[in-house]
Amino acid sequence: MALSLKKMDKKYIGTILVCFAASLWGFDSIVLTPRLYHLKVPFVVFMVHCLPFAVMSIFIGKREMKNISRLPKKDLMFYFLVALFGGCIGTLSIVKSLFLVNFQHLTVVTLLQKAQPIFALILARVILKEKLGKNFLSWVLFALIGGYVMTFEFTLPRVAEVSSSNVFKAVLYALLAAFSFGSATVFGKRILSHSSFVTALYTRYFFTTVITFFIVLANSELNLIFKVTPFEWLIFVIIGITSGSGAILLYYRGLRYIDASVATICELSFPISSVVFDYIFNRHFLTPVQFMGAAALIFAILKISKNQK
């Protein structure tokens, strides 16, 4: 009886941790990252990885660099791909998408990014030869319809309006982010089975910092470090502690105690918190039609995740 209660307590703890981590990502997307809008996107992504990496290096850098040096070359390649897609392309895309809408349609962007499982499962089928769940294509089509209705409601996107508000570009970047994060999930499955999460986290931040450093250097954006205001430095620190490495650690800590199917439901805290934070801080709210599209998108993602073995 005591063991059963203890196991139940861990499940509750795991659920709370994953929900809290997902809510932190929602808070970041709506409140934190958009406040850095006047800085260049590559520089922002570089800083949100460089600062946590520097802190981690102080405490665990010596040990983890030894672990990295022992990794097989094949594993290093997958670590690099995780950093390239998850840390660089994915983060660059979602930040660019948030900046493009200029504090408008933030909820739409964050909800579209939840299409990540669709891309992850398709890539898992291609790369890992995993079987797709029941009625996969039907639910993908349903998710796409929901995403369209959420973005454009029941109207066709008019080029002039879309171009002026950058909504269409933001949608494309959000979908690219979903594809990239889904890719990182698939590549991560190849390495996490025989590597500690701490090593995976440190290696991901190491490679992402290096890649984005060269991007920033090539764009001559390093001098932006002297233009960062005290408020923006505070935002960088908060992101690093909360929605950055902090949220990832909480998420995987919680994932140890709950099933992946439960975690999928818990991750709905991300879009739900996005809607709440967007209303609290920006006074933006989805229309009834957009709510219907968002509900269709989330329902399709849940069905896809549930049907996947």
N, C-alpha and C positions, 0 to 999 in steps of 0.2 A: 504493500500500500504506500509506504514511504517513498519507495523507488518510483512508483507510478506518479505520485504527486510531484516528485522532483523532476521527472521527465516532462510533466505537464507545465511546470514552472518554466523550464527551459524553452518550451514551445511558445509560451506567452512572451518571454523575454526576446526570443528570436523575432516574433511577429512585431513587437514594439520597435525593435532596433531597425528592421527593414522599413517599416512605415515611417519612422523618424528620418532615416537616411533619404528616402524618396521625397519626403516633404522638404528636406534641406535643398535638394536639387530644384524643386519647384520654387522655393524662396530665392535661390540663386538666379534662376532664369528670369524671374519677374522683377526682383528688387535689386540684386547686387550687380550682375554683369551689365545690364543696361545703363548703370550709372557711370560706366567707363566709356561711354559712347564716343567721346571726342578723341580717344586714343586709337591707334591703328590695331586692327584685329590680330595680326601675327604677334605684335608686341604684347597684347593682352594675354594671349594664349601662352606665350613664352613666360611671362611673369607668374601666371597662376600655376605653372609647373616648376619654374626655377626656384621660387621661394620655398615651397614644401620640400623640394629635393635638397636644397641647401640645409634645411633644418634636419631632415632625415639623415643626411650625410654626417652631421655632427654626432648623432647618437648611434647610428648603425652602419655608417658608411664603410668603415674599415672591414667589418665582418661581411657585409653584403658584397663588396667588391671582390673578396676572396671567393664567395659563392658564385658570383658571375663568372670569374675566371675559370671555374671548374665546369661550367655548363658546356654541353656538346654544341658544336657549331650549328647543328640543325635546330636546337632549342633557341639559340641566340637569334637565328633567323626569324623564328616565330615570335620571339619577344619583340624584335624590331618591327614586325608586321603589326603586332598589337599596339605598339606605340605609334606607328605610322597612321593606322586607321582610327584607333580609339582616341589616342592622345592628340594627334595632329589634325588629320583631315576631318574627323568627326567634330572635335572641339572647335576648330577653325570655322567649320560650316555652321554649327549651331550659334556661335557667337556672331558670325556675319549675318545670319538670319535675324537674330534679335536686334542687331544694330540697324538693319535695313528697314524694319517696321517702325523705328523711331518711337518706341513706347506704345505703338498701336498694334493690335492683333497679337500680343505676346502669348496669350492663351492658345491661339490657333497654332502658333509655332511649336509650343511645348507639346501640344496634343499630337501634332503630326509626327513629332520625333518618337512617339510611342509606337510607330509602325516598325520599330527596330526588330521585334521578334519575327516578322514576316521575312525580312532579308536574312536574318540569322538562320532560319530554318531552310530557306532556299540554298544558301551557301553551304549549310551543313549537309544538304543532300548532294551538292556538287563535289565538295571537298572531302567530307567525312563519310560519304555514302550512306547517310542516315535516311531512313524512310520517312516520308511526310505523313502527317496524320490524316484522318478521315475528312473528306470534303474540303481539303486545304485550299484549292483554287477557288471554290465557291465563296469561302469566307474571306479570301484575299480580295475578291471582287467586291464583296459587301463592305469591306474595310475601306477600299478605294472610293466607293460611292459615299460612304460616311465622311471621309476626309474631304471630298470635294464639296459636299453640302455644308460642312462646317466652315469651309473657307469662303466659298462663293454663294452659299445658300442655293436657291433654285434658279439662279441667273447664269448666263454665260459671262465669263470674264471679259470685260471690254478693255482693249489694249491700252487706250489712253489713260483710263483710271488705274489699271494695274501698274502701268509704267510709272505714273506719278506717285503712287503710294508704295511702290516696291514690293507689294504683297506677293506677286507672282514669283519674283526672284527669291523672296524669303521662303516661300513654299518649297521651291526647288532645293535651296540650301538645307532646309529642315529635313527633306527626304534624303539628301546626300548624307546628312549627319546620321539619320536612322540606318542607312546602308552601311556607313563606316563603323558605327557602334556595333551593328550586327556582325560585321566582318571580324571585329576585334573579339567578340564573344566566341566565334567559331575558332579563330586562331588560338585564343586563350585556352580552349578545351584541350588543345594538343599539348599544352605545357603544364597546366595546373595539376594534372594527375600525378606528376612526380616532381613537384617543386612547391615550396612553401609560398603562401600568399604574400608574406612580407618581402620575399625575394622578387616575386612577380611585380608587386607594387613598386618597389625601389627601382627595378630594372625598367619598368614602363616609364616612370618619371625621369630616369636617367636618359633613355633614348629620346623621349619627347622633348626634354630640355635641349639636348644636343641638336636635334632636327630643327626645332623652332629657332634656336640661336642662329643657325646658318641662314634660315629664312629671313630673320630680322636683320642680320648682317648684310645679306644681299640687297635688302630693300632700304639700307641706310637708315634704320629706325632705332638703333641703339641709343642715339642722342635723346630719344623720348624719355629716357629714364630721368633726365634733368627737368622734364616738364610735368612730371607726375605731381599732382597736388597732395598735400597731407591727407585730405579726405579720400583720395584715390588709393593712397598707400594703405589706409585703413581698410578700404574695400578689398584690396589684394590680400591682406592679412586675414580678414574675416572669411574670404573664399577659401584660402588655404586651410584654415582650421575647421571650417564647417563643411561646405558643399564640395570641397576638393578631396584631399586625402582623408580628412576626417569622416566624411560621409561614406567613402569607399570602405574604410576599415569597419565602420558600424554595419554596413550592408553585409559584408562577407562574414562578420562575426555572427550576425543574426541568421545568415543563411546556413550556418553549421547546425542550427537547431530545428529548422523547418524544411518542408519539402519545396521543391522548385515550383510546384503548382500553387502552393500557398504564397510563396514569394511573389508570384505573378499578380495575385490579387492585392497583396500588400503594396506593390509598386504603383497601384492606382492612386496612392497618396500623392504621387508626383503630379498628374494632371489635375486631381481634385484640389490640391493645395495651390496649383497655379491659378485656377479659377478664383479661389478665395483671395489670394494675395494680389491678383490683378485688380480685383474689385476694391480691396482695402486701400492699396497704395496708389492705384491709377484711376479708380472709379470707372473701369471698363468692365463690361459684362457681356456675355454671349447672348445673342438674340434667341428666342424660342426655337427658330429653325436651326441655328447653329448648335444649340443644345441637343437637338434631335440628331444632327450629324455626328456630334461628339459621342453621344450615347451609342450610335451604330458602330462607330470606329472602335470604341472600347469593348463593346460586346463581341465584335468580330475577333479582336485580339485575344480576349479571354477564351473564346471557342477554339481558336487556333492553338493556344497554349494547352488547353485542357485535352484536346484530341491528339496532341503530340506525345508519343510514348517516351 
